[in-house]
Amino acid sequence: MRACVDIGGTKIAVSLSADSRTPLVGRRSEPTAKTGGNDAVALQILRLIDEACAEQNIAGASIERVGVSSAGPFEIRDGMVELASPNICGGIAGPARGLPNQWMTALIEAPLKRRFAHVRVENDAVAALEAERRWGALQGVDHCAFVTWSTGVGVGLCVDGHVLRGKNGNAGHAGHSFVSDDDNQALCGCGNFGDVEGLVAGNAIARRFGEPAVDLFAAAARGEAKALATTDALCRVMGRMLFNLVATLDLQRISLGGSVFWNNRDFLLPRLQAQIDGKLAALTRGAVLVAAGLGDRVGDYGAMALLD
């Protein structure tokens, strides 16, 4: 048996599987731990795995392989992955960000390896990219990306059929690319002002506009003028990031997921595509945005994809 772990800035989900040909079972999900010692997330994962096993009448000792799809960035210490996620580690941006801890990193790989024989940790967008290429909307596409628009903004990249990872597994953090220098309310959890995540991520929307993303997009879908103007501005920021990915890497297709996108996909998809179409056609012609083929389970299947 294997455990599939999806770590986000808002929640953690754990599922079990026998192999990639059988359904995920025993899914358990709860808010991501953000208090206590910086091993709190790892301890939460161990507990959730035990609870999922108990629910399925599976011996915990039978779990040998664990795939962890996690929000990044990562730091590597003593050969082990630690999380330096701005939406989990409050020490990065400091008290102004409002997280209830002072962690600079969160331990992940080392505590898990003390128990399990095989542990693989990858950026959640990279894991989702692998899942989408195997089972979802990116099958058969060699020049592609997966983008998650959720609590944060993450990107997984594939060029010439090769998934890009970088020196510490952090390739694709386009959500932290700067797009504005005049918005002093757009504080990202990384400590920067005016990057994509600080402007449009789910938690940024609530901080900047005083209402949850779900309410803002619902108002825009009803045609309310103020909400439409705000969401159009959000789509320009996200759309320009997507254009930059296409222009930089000559991509064919980008699959989009994450709670902000998925819950508003019919509203957002044509608006984001409009930010690409017709702009330097030699680069953008044929570049298509699609909703994630694995839907709102792409994170779970991303973790599964790491184990084969």
MARROVO-195340 format. One record per residue (C-alpha): residue number from 1; residue in one letter; y, x, z. Coordinates in nm, 4 decimals. Each point is the difference from the previous one (the first is absolute). Layout:
<recs>
REC   seq   type          y          x          z
REC   NUM      A          Y          X          Z
...
</recs>
This chain:
<recs>
REC   seq   type          y          x          z
REC     1      M     0.0000     0.0000     0.0000
REC     2      R     0.3593     0.0987    -0.0627
REC     3      A     0.3309    -0.1012     0.1546
REC     4      C     0.3018    -0.0689    -0.2214
REC     5      V     0.3362     0.0372     0.1747
REC     6      D     0.3387    -0.1053    -0.1384
REC     7      I     0.3001     0.1228     0.2046
REC     8      G     0.3392    -0.1488    -0.0741
REC     9      G     0.3313     0.0086     0.1758
REC    10      T    -0.0532    -0.3584     0.1174
REC    11      K    -0.3753    -0.0431     0.0388
REC    12      I    -0.3364     0.1746     0.0029
REC    13      A    -0.3083    -0.1566    -0.1590
REC    14      V    -0.3601     0.1175     0.0434
REC    15      S    -0.2950    -0.1211    -0.2062
REC    16      L    -0.3632     0.1087    -0.0340
REC    17      S    -0.2127     0.0478    -0.3094
REC    18      A    -0.3451     0.1216    -0.0912
REC    19      D     0.1177     0.1374    -0.3362
REC    20      S     0.2501    -0.0765    -0.2746
REC    21      R    -0.2321    -0.2592    -0.1538
REC    22      T    -0.0055    -0.2250     0.3069
REC    23      P     0.2831    -0.2118     0.1449
REC    24      L     0.2165     0.1196     0.2854
REC    25      V    -0.0943    -0.1680     0.3272
REC    26      G     0.1240    -0.0202     0.3578
REC    27      R     0.3684     0.0362    -0.0859
REC    28      R     0.2237     0.0345     0.3039
REC    29      S     0.3773     0.0383    -0.0137
REC    30      E     0.2778     0.0379     0.2546
REC    31      P     0.3513     0.1494     0.0266
REC    32      T     0.0107     0.3777    -0.0270
REC    33      A     0.0155     0.1711     0.3400
REC    34      K     0.3399     0.1575     0.0646
REC    35      T    -0.0016     0.0656     0.3734
REC    36      G    -0.1869     0.2446     0.2206
REC    37      G    -0.1067     0.3488    -0.1021
REC    38      N     0.0087     0.1128    -0.3599
REC    39      D    -0.3771    -0.0536    -0.0201
REC    40      A     0.0530    -0.3746     0.0529
REC    41      V    -0.0610    -0.0892    -0.3667
REC    42      A    -0.3246     0.1998    -0.0104
REC    43      L    -0.1194    -0.1642     0.3224
REC    44      Q     0.0868    -0.3401    -0.1457
REC    45      I    -0.2095     0.0773    -0.3084
REC    46      L    -0.2991     0.1038     0.2107
REC    47      R     0.0246    -0.3210     0.2029
REC    48      L     0.0308    -0.2214    -0.3080
REC    49      I    -0.3035     0.1659    -0.1601
REC    50      D    -0.2020    -0.0653     0.3168
REC    51      E     0.1178    -0.3621     0.0093
REC    52      A    -0.0868    -0.0538    -0.3667
REC    53      C    -0.3452     0.1506     0.0560
REC    54      A    -0.0627    -0.2190     0.3028
REC    55      E     0.1051    -0.3097    -0.1925
REC    56      Q    -0.2464     0.0847    -0.2793
REC    57      N    -0.2808     0.1075     0.2361
REC    58      I     0.0164     0.3499    -0.1430
REC    59      A    -0.0594     0.3049     0.2179
REC    60      G     0.3208     0.2014     0.0239
REC    61      A    -0.2049     0.3189    -0.0335
REC    62      S    -0.1007    -0.1072    -0.3516
REC    63      I     0.3548     0.0601    -0.1269
REC    64      E     0.0046     0.3488    -0.1497
REC    65      R     0.2711    -0.0212    -0.2654
REC    66      V     0.3578    -0.1155     0.0472
REC    67      G     0.2598    -0.0405    -0.2728
REC    68      V     0.3607    -0.0204     0.1205
REC    69      S     0.2702    -0.1303    -0.2312
REC    70      S     0.3267     0.0654     0.1814
REC    71      A     0.3727    -0.0210    -0.0382
REC    72      G     0.1373     0.3542    -0.0250
REC    73      P     0.1376     0.2569    -0.0179
REC    74      F    -0.2594     0.2329     0.1507
REC    75      E     0.0209     0.3294     0.1795
REC    76      I    -0.2972     0.2361     0.0090
REC    77      R    -0.0648     0.1742     0.3313
REC    78      D    -0.3084     0.2169     0.0528
REC    79      G    -0.1370    -0.1451    -0.3218
REC    80      M     0.0253    -0.3592     0.1267
REC    81      V     0.2210    -0.2845    -0.1239
REC    82      E     0.2652    -0.1353     0.2362
REC    83      L     0.2312    -0.2871    -0.0917
REC    84      A     0.3716     0.0585    -0.0291
REC    85      S     0.0624    -0.3599    -0.1018
REC    86      P     0.3626    -0.1093     0.0524
REC    87      N    -0.1145    -0.3530     0.0817
REC    88      I    -0.2400     0.1167     0.2712
REC    89      C     0.1470     0.3194     0.1468
REC    90      G     0.3275    -0.0727     0.1784
REC    91      G     0.0942     0.3616     0.0626
REC    92      I     0.0768     0.0657    -0.3663
REC    93      A     0.3183    -0.2073    -0.0311
REC    94      G     0.0647    -0.0313     0.3729
REC    95      P     0.1054    -0.2975     0.2153
REC    96      A     0.2201    -0.1545    -0.2676
REC    97      R    -0.3124    -0.1033    -0.1870
REC    98      G    -0.1208    -0.2074     0.2949
REC    99      L    -0.3646     0.1083     0.0194
REC   100      P    -0.1386     0.0117     0.3566
REC   101      N    -0.1269     0.3597    -0.0055
REC   102      Q     0.1162     0.3553    -0.0570
REC   103      W    -0.2960     0.1136    -0.2082
REC   104      M     0.0707     0.2504    -0.2747
REC   105      T    -0.3589    -0.0436    -0.1219
REC   106      A    -0.2947    -0.2228     0.0863
REC   107      L    -0.3438     0.1560     0.0322
REC   108      I    -0.2533    -0.1500    -0.2396
REC   109      E    -0.2657     0.2244    -0.1504
REC   110      A    -0.0872     0.2187     0.2998
REC   111      P    -0.0880    -0.2839     0.2430
REC   112      L    -0.2066    -0.1760    -0.2672
REC   113      K    -0.1880     0.3168    -0.0944
REC   114      R    -0.1080     0.0466     0.3587
REC   115      R    -0.2126    -0.3121    -0.0447
REC   116      F    -0.0766    -0.0456    -0.3695
REC   117      A    -0.1789     0.2421    -0.2324
REC   118      H     0.2213    -0.0621    -0.3018
REC   119      V     0.3673    -0.1039     0.0074
REC   120      R     0.2309    -0.0155    -0.3018
REC   121      V     0.3702    -0.0781     0.0449
REC   122      E     0.2238    -0.0718    -0.2997
REC   123      N     0.3420    -0.1473    -0.0555
REC   124      D    -0.0371    -0.3768    -0.0222
REC   125      A     0.1600    -0.0187    -0.3440
REC   126      V    -0.2358     0.2709    -0.1307
REC   127      A    -0.2979    -0.1857     0.1461
REC   128      A     0.1209    -0.3276    -0.1520
REC   129      L     0.0500     0.1782    -0.3324
REC   130      E    -0.3616     0.1168     0.0069
REC   131      A    -0.1174    -0.3536     0.0826
REC   132      E     0.2140    -0.1552    -0.2736
REC   133      R    -0.1342     0.2530    -0.2534
REC   134      R    -0.3558    -0.0748     0.1026
REC   135      W    -0.0002    -0.3762     0.0561
REC   136      G     0.3496    -0.1358    -0.0648
REC   137      A     0.2873    -0.0165    -0.2463
REC   138      L     0.0028     0.3717    -0.0948
REC   139      Q    -0.3537     0.0257    -0.1346
REC   140      G    -0.0147     0.2165    -0.3116
REC   141      V     0.3622     0.1191     0.0347
REC   142      D     0.0577     0.3769     0.0225
REC   143      H     0.3797     0.0007     0.0498
REC   144      C     0.0806    -0.2396     0.2808
REC   145      A     0.1296    -0.0584     0.3502
REC   146      F    -0.0489    -0.2314     0.2921
REC   147      V     0.3120    -0.1021     0.1912
REC   148      T    -0.0014    -0.1797     0.3330
REC   149      W     0.3096    -0.1943     0.1027
REC   150      S    -0.0660    -0.0920     0.3603
REC   151      T     0.1248     0.1197     0.3395
REC   152      G     0.0624     0.3241    -0.1911
REC   153      V    -0.0036     0.0989    -0.3666
REC   154      G    -0.2867     0.2214    -0.1163
REC   155      V    -0.1253     0.1336    -0.3328
REC   156      G    -0.3297     0.1378    -0.1294
REC   157      L     0.0123     0.1894    -0.3302
REC   158      C    -0.2512     0.0754    -0.2750
REC   159      V     0.0805     0.2093    -0.3094
REC   160      D    -0.2516     0.0965    -0.2709
REC   161      G    -0.2702    -0.1629     0.2093
REC   162      H     0.0709     0.2224     0.3007
REC   163      V     0.1196    -0.1440     0.3318
REC   164      L     0.2894     0.2058     0.1339
REC   165      R    -0.0149     0.1058     0.3668
REC   166      G     0.2200     0.3045     0.0600
REC   167      K    -0.0221     0.2748     0.2595
REC   168      N    -0.0386    -0.2315     0.3019
REC   169      G    -0.1118    -0.3199    -0.1720
REC   170      N     0.3585    -0.1264    -0.0150
REC   171      A     0.0553    -0.0274    -0.3760
REC   172      G     0.1553    -0.3331    -0.0917
REC   173      H     0.2445    -0.0550     0.2843
REC   174      A     0.2570    -0.1371    -0.2416
REC   175      G     0.0982    -0.2537     0.2636
REC   176      H     0.1930     0.2810     0.1669
REC   177      S     0.1919     0.0954    -0.3131
REC   178      F     0.3770    -0.0426     0.0392
REC   179      V     0.1686    -0.2751    -0.1978
REC   180      S     0.3183    -0.0632     0.2000
REC   181      D     0.2428     0.2006     0.2108
REC   182      D     0.2391    -0.2750     0.1053
REC   183      D    -0.2072    -0.2352     0.2126
REC   184      N     0.0181     0.1119     0.3611
REC   185      Q    -0.2209    -0.2913     0.1085
REC   186      A    -0.2954     0.1157    -0.2121
REC   187      L    -0.1583     0.2285     0.2600
REC   188      C    -0.3576     0.0792    -0.0966
REC   189      G    -0.2577     0.0880     0.2620
REC   190      C    -0.0096     0.3477    -0.1533
REC   191      G     0.3569     0.0535     0.1239
REC   192      N     0.1652    -0.0201    -0.3414
REC   193      F     0.2638    -0.2541    -0.1007
REC   194      G    -0.0163    -0.1634    -0.3411
REC   195      D    -0.3501     0.0713    -0.1225
REC   196      V    -0.2068    -0.2698    -0.1713
REC   197      E    -0.1939    -0.0894     0.3146
REC   198      G     0.3137    -0.0141     0.2127
REC   199      L     0.1502    -0.2478    -0.2464
REC   200      V    -0.2829    -0.2321    -0.1060
REC   201      A    -0.3058     0.0343     0.2272
REC   202      G    -0.1058    -0.3089     0.1907
REC   203      N     0.1407     0.1207     0.3292
REC   204      A     0.3175     0.1246    -0.1712
REC   205      I     0.0683    -0.3461    -0.1414
REC   206      A    -0.0066    -0.1511     0.3469
REC   207      R     0.2281     0.2732     0.1398
REC   208      R     0.2517    -0.0081    -0.2833
REC   209      F     0.0272    -0.3740    -0.0617
REC   210      G    -0.0891    -0.1509     0.3351
REC   211      E    -0.2930    -0.2087    -0.1191
REC   212      P    -0.3670     0.0697    -0.0733
REC   213      A    -0.0972     0.0800    -0.3571
REC   214      V    -0.2092    -0.3162    -0.0170
REC   215      D     0.3060    -0.2177     0.0708
REC   216      L     0.2249     0.1912    -0.2393
REC   217      F    -0.2409    -0.0292    -0.2926
REC   218      A    -0.0721    -0.3645     0.0772
REC   219      A     0.3727    -0.0728    -0.0203
REC   220      A     0.0254     0.1912    -0.3281
REC   221      A    -0.2941    -0.1961    -0.1437
REC   222      R     0.1888    -0.3199     0.0865
REC   223      G     0.2925     0.1301    -0.2052
REC   224      E     0.2440     0.0653     0.2835
REC   225      A     0.2761     0.2149    -0.1502
REC   226      K     0.0493     0.2448     0.2876
REC   227      A    -0.3737     0.0650     0.0340
REC   228      L    -0.0331     0.0432    -0.3759
REC   229      A     0.2781     0.2597    -0.0038
REC   230      T    -0.1647     0.1892     0.2858
REC   231      T    -0.3487    -0.0060    -0.1508
REC   232      D     0.1381     0.1044    -0.3400
REC   233      A     0.1510     0.3052     0.1721
REC   234      L    -0.3344     0.0768     0.1653
REC   235      C    -0.1752    -0.0286    -0.3364
REC   236      R     0.2484     0.2419    -0.1560
REC   237      V    -0.0824     0.2631     0.2613
REC   238      M    -0.3757    -0.0481    -0.0249
REC   239      G     0.0149    -0.0390    -0.3773
REC   240      R     0.1890     0.3250    -0.0408
REC   241      M    -0.2614     0.1814     0.2048
REC   242      L    -0.2688    -0.1469    -0.2256
REC   243      F     0.1965     0.1026    -0.3098
REC   244      N     0.0308     0.3526     0.1371
REC   245      L    -0.3764     0.0170     0.0472
REC   246      V    -0.0593    -0.1154    -0.3566
REC   247      A     0.2580     0.2400    -0.1414
REC   248      T    -0.1187     0.2975     0.2048
REC   249      L    -0.3756    -0.0430    -0.0475
REC   250      D    -0.0254    -0.1955    -0.3281
REC   251      L    -0.2019    -0.2787     0.1618
REC   252      Q    -0.1808    -0.2843    -0.1728
REC   253      R    -0.0412    -0.2405     0.2886
REC   254      I     0.1115    -0.0465     0.3597
REC   255      S    -0.1936    -0.2254     0.2343
REC   256      L     0.2009    -0.1496     0.2855
REC   257      G    -0.1125    -0.1196     0.3412
REC   258      G     0.1149    -0.0145     0.3608
REC   259      S     0.1119    -0.3014     0.1983
REC   260      V     0.3592    -0.0204    -0.1275
REC   261      F    -0.1114     0.0132    -0.3621
REC   262      W    -0.3212    -0.1996     0.0325
REC   263      N     0.1543    -0.2917     0.1864
REC   264      N     0.2753    -0.0264    -0.2635
REC   265      R    -0.1796     0.1334    -0.3088
REC   266      D     0.0817    -0.2871    -0.2366
REC   267      F     0.3701     0.0355     0.0852
REC   268      L     0.0104     0.3813    -0.0007
REC   269      L    -0.2213     0.1106    -0.2880
REC   270      P     0.2233    -0.1125    -0.2911
REC   271      R     0.3129     0.1266     0.1760
REC   272      L    -0.1515     0.3431     0.0552
REC   273      Q    -0.1344     0.0164    -0.3565
REC   274      A     0.3529    -0.0747    -0.1249
REC   275      Q     0.1200     0.3201     0.1702
REC   276      I    -0.2320     0.1986    -0.2301
REC   277      D    -0.0075    -0.1849    -0.3316
REC   278      G     0.2391     0.1227    -0.2664
REC   279      K     0.1146     0.3089     0.1885
REC   280      L    -0.0703     0.3105    -0.2112
REC   281      A    -0.2730    -0.1701    -0.1962
REC   282      A    -0.1745     0.3237    -0.0968
REC   283      L    -0.0961     0.0368     0.3660
REC   284      T    -0.0280    -0.3597     0.1154
REC   285      R    -0.1508    -0.1796    -0.2995
REC   286      G    -0.3380    -0.1363     0.1072
REC   287      A     0.0513     0.0834     0.3686
REC   288      V    -0.1221    -0.3086     0.1827
REC   289      L     0.0267    -0.1138     0.3603
REC   290      V    -0.2917    -0.2061     0.1329
REC   291      A    -0.0962    -0.1560     0.3302
REC   292      A    -0.2776     0.1832     0.1832
REC   293      G    -0.3356    -0.1166    -0.1283
REC   294      L    -0.1436     0.0220     0.3521
REC   295      G     0.2782    -0.2171     0.1394
REC   296      D     0.0816     0.0136     0.3670
REC   297      R    -0.3306     0.1780     0.0735
REC   298      V     0.0955     0.3106    -0.1961
REC   299      G     0.0458     0.1995     0.3221
REC   300      D    -0.3501    -0.0875     0.1230
REC   301      Y    -0.1570     0.0932    -0.3317
REC   302      G     0.2140     0.3130    -0.0149
REC   303      A    -0.1711     0.1231     0.3149
REC   304      M    -0.3385    -0.0854    -0.1520
REC   305      A     0.0833     0.1938    -0.3171
REC   306      L     0.0440     0.3166     0.2082
REC   307      L    -0.3659     0.0010     0.0999
REC   308      D    -0.1680     0.0246    -0.3414
</recs>
